[in-house]
């Protein structure tokens, strides 16, 4: 089972023992199955889904792709999705099926993928946890410096040397995140702990 959602906010709830549990509220789904890949035809099994139909128009290749999907008789306009994502799964799905949070249960463990907050260009103390230089014994302006970048030979900086640079704004995957509460009417998932990204960040949710 899988969903595409957006990060709403962080909150807290109380469990059965009266303890406070920090949670992240996710606006998850509903998503529509747009394509099913099979090992016989595509050499692997996966399901492609679409999320967020608030987009006004899509390009012609995507419109032709979505035109093949059977849509409800109550919907006159063609299907349009802002986000399209593919999940690897062995479960059987049909094109046009709508997946909602009601298919999940409290206590299910999830794998959540999102883009973490970008922190710009940072030094080695914040980026890698360096301790910095000594504050006394003749040192000056070396409190947050990296120190030596290598030995005498070779006369170059070796690859993958921890140095200052851009921090954050990378794809992060969390595993074994339990569901604390489910609000099926509002399509909300309450998951324990933090989730990568700012508010309104798109996250990809899959049951482990």
JORA-V434543 format. One record per residue. NEAR is the number of other ideal C-beta (glycine too) atoms within 8 Angstrom. Layout:
BEGIN
NEAR
NEAR
END
This chain:
BEGIN
8
13
17
15
13
9
16
9
7
8
9
8
10
7
8
3
4
5
6
6
10
9
14
13
12
15
10
11
11
9
12
14
16
12
9
10
11
7
7
4
6
8
4
7
8
11
13
13
15
13
14
9
8
4
9
3
5
8
5
5
6
9
12
8
9
14
8
6
11
4
7
4
3
3
7
2
4
7
11
12
14
8
9
10
9
10
11
6
10
3
6
3
9
7
11
9
8
8
13
10
14
6
6
11
6
7
6
9
10
13
13
13
10
14
10
11
8
8
8
7
6
10
8
12
10
7
11
6
5
10
4
8
9
6
5
5
4
4
9
4
4
9
8
9
9
10
6
4
7
8
4
3
4
6
4
5
6
7
3
4
8
8
8
8
7
8
11
9
9
6
7
9
7
11
7
8
13
10
15
11
9
12
10
8
4
6
11
12
15
14
14
9
9
6
14
13
11
6
6
6
12
11
15
12
14
11
10
7
END
